[in-house]
Amino acid sequence: NIEQTYVLNADLAMNEFKTHVTNIARMLVNEYRRINSSSLSAMTPQETKRNLLYELNVSGKYHAFKEQLKRAVIKVVYERFGKTEALCDADERRKYLGDLYVFLSEEIHKSLETVFSFSSQTEAPAISLTTKQLQHFAHEAEIIGRHDKAALHYQDCIARDKNDLESWFAYGAFLMRAGDYAKADECFREAVSISQKHTPSLLLAAVLAWTNHRVAEAETLFEGATTFDPSNPLAWTVRGLFCDLVSNTVHAEMVFKEAKAATLALQSKRRRS
């Protein structure tokens, strides 16, 4: 029976994938314990993590683990999802990769629960993620088309520290890529209110102000960017383009000269270093 054979092969592929996940998890735990026990002095979790990653890379175990999972994932894709050829349509490929990512993540979590289990009376330790890690997860979610998940990660970064201008800028840049220019404008305004010397936020706030026909505001923001960061060729160049677009020819010529001077200075500095 063709259908029974398909189901059997799909189950075998999934069982092989889960076995690799649990085996690798156990080996990683053993490596982690070995590194901790061999240390002459107590290490912080971050130090232990660095040493673990170093040992895995130097010993070749990281590459071996990755290849094991890679082969298992290929079998799952072939047997369970029935994919044997490349997806040419970008939207279809993005949706397929998103579904596959979610499916494999759920299966990995289920497999790990069989290895690491807690009794009902034991409270699991809270997982603390840094803002940088959250932004990394947001970037990954955006790549696979999970914009809702990416937005939540960026919002979580801001909720942790509303005065972190980098979090506001990162969220604003994401919203621009997603086409939500109104919300992006709000984010860059927040970043500028925190620091009027943050050139990237000043520039993007100026661009959005100009696209919304707030020419005077855009001019002020562009001027602020070049005033606070006069050695930045990009700031001068974008300001020059703005002047050119609003037909301020004389000013545009002066600004482009500054852009050229800043570029030459930067190139000279790089050659010396």
N, C-alpha and C positions, 0 to 999 in steps of 0.2 A: 504494500500500500504506500503510494508516494507521500500522502499526507502524514502517515505515521512515521515514515523515514525522516521527513522534514522536521517533525516535532522532536524525534529522538536525537537527531544531529544538533538541533538548536539547544536542547537540554544538556547534551554532552559538552557543547561549547561553553555554555554558561557555567556548568560545574567545573570545567577546567579553569575558567577565568576566576571563579571564586576560590578555587584551591590555590592558584598562584597568589591571589591577594592575601589570603590568610597565612600562607607560608612566608611570603615576603615580610608581612607584618611581624611575625614571630622572630624572623632573623634580624629585623631592625631593632626589636626590643632587646634581643641578646647582645647586639652590637652596642646599643646604648648603655646597657648594664656593664658591659666589659669596659667601656671607656670610663664610666664613672668609678668603677672599682679599681682601675689601674692608675687613677690620678692620685698623686701624692697629697694634693690639697683639694679642698672642696671647690667645685666649679659651679658657677651660676648656670641656670638652664640655657642661657644664650651661648655661653662658652661651650657647654656640652654639645649643643646643636652644631656649632661651627666645627668642633672636632669630629663629630659624627659624619658630617658632610665631607670633610677632608678625607677621613679614612675610607669612606665609600668610594670617593672618586679615585684616590691613589691606588686602592686595592682592585679597582675594576668592578666592584660589586654593584655600584650604581648603574653602570652600563649593562651588566648582566640582568639586574632586576628589570630595567627598562625594556630590554629585548624580550624577556619572558612575558611581560604584560603586553607588549606590542603584538606578539604572535597570538596571544589569547584574545586580544581585542579584535584582530583581523578575522579570527574564526567566528567571533560573535557577530561581527558586521555581516559576514558572508552567510552564516547559517541562520541567524535569527532575523536579521533585517533584509536579507536577500539582495544585498548590494554587491555587484561584481564589476561595475563600470563607473567611471568618473561622472560626477554631476556637473553639467556645463552651466546651468542656470544659477546665477549668484544667489537669488532669493531662495531657491529650492535647496541649494547647498547649505546656506546659512540655517534654514529651518531644520534640515536633516542633522547637521552637526549639533545644533542646540538640543534636539530631542535625544540624540545619542549621548551627549554630555550629561544630561539630566538622568537618563536611564542608567548609565555606568556609575554615576555618583551614588545613586540610590542603592545599587547592587553592592558597591564597595562598602557603604555604611552598614548594610545588612551583614556582609561578610565579617566586618570588623567587630560587630556586636557579638558574634559567636566566639571571638578571641578575647575581647575585653568586655567582660560583663560585670555589673555592679549589683549588689543585693539591694532590695527595696529600701533597706534601712541606711544604705550608704549614699551620701550625697555626692554626686559627681562634681569634680572640681570645675569651676567656671573657666571657660576658655577666653583668655584675654588677647585680643587682636590689636595691633598697633594701627594708627591711622594709615601708615604706609602700606600695611598689609591689606587693609580694607580698600584702599585705592587700587591696589593690584587686582583684587578680586573684582572690583567694579570694571576695570579695564578688560579683564577676561570675559566678564558677562557681556560687555558691549560688543566684543569681537564676535561672539556667537549669536548676537542679535537679541539677547535678554536685556533690553533697555530698562524694563521695569526693575529688574534685579540690580542693575548697575546704579540706577537712580537711588535705590534704597541704601546701597553701600555709601554713596557720596553724601546722602542726607545724614547717615549715621556718623560720618566723619565730622560734619558740621555740628551735629547735636552734642558731640563730645566737647567741642571747644568752638563756640561761636565767634571767637576772636582770632581763629586760625585762618589767615588770609589765603594760604595755599589751598586749604580745603574749599573755600569759596571759589577760588580761581579754577581749580580742577573741576568742580561741579559746573561752573559756568561754561568752561570749554566743552564739557560733555554735552551740555544742553545746546550749545551752538552746533555741534556735530549732529545732534538729533533733530535740529531744525526748530527748537523752541527758543526763539530769539528774545521773546519778552522776559522769560524767566532767566535766561542767560544774562540779560541786561541788569536784572536785579542783583544777580550774583556778583558781577563785576563792580557794581556800585557799592555793594557791601565790602568787597575787597579794598576798593579805593578809600572807603570811609575808615577802614582799619589802618591803612598805610597809603598816603598820597604819593609815596615814592616807589610803588610796585609797578614797574614799567609794563609788564605783560597785561595787567589788569587795566591800566590807563589806556593802552593802545586798543584793546578789544572793546572797552567801554566807549572809546572815541569812535571806533568803526560803527558800533551799533547806534550811537547817537546820530552819526551822519546818515546812516541808512534810514533812520526815523525822522530825517529832515530837521534835526536839532543842530543846525550848523554852528551856532555860536558856542554851544556846549562842547561839540566835537573839537572845535578849534582850541578851546581852553584845555581840554584833556590832552590833545596832541602836544600842545605847548608845554604842559606839565611833564609829559614823558621825556621830552628832549631837555627840559630844564634840569630835572632830577637825575637824568642818565645821559649826559651830553656825549659820552663816548660810545653810545649804542648806535651803530650804523642803521639797524632796522628801524629804530624809532624815527630817525631823521628821514629815512626813505619813505616810510608810510605817511609821515607828515607832509613830505613833498608831494606825494601822489594826491593827498587830500587837497592841498593848495592848488594843484593843477586842475583837479576836478571841479573846484568851485571858482575856477578862472582867476585865481590870484597869481598871475604869471610871475610878477616881480618877486613876490615872496617865495614862490615855488623854486625859482632859480637860486635864490639865496640858501634855501633849505637843502636843495640837492647838492650844493657846494659843501655844506656841512656834512652831508651824508658821505660824500666822496672822501673828505678829509678824515672822518671817523673810520672809514673802511681802510684807508691807507695806514692810519695809525695802528689799527688792530692787526693788519697784516705784518707790519714792521715788528710789533710786539711778539707775534707768534714766531717770526723768523729768529728773533733774539733768544727766545726760549727753546 
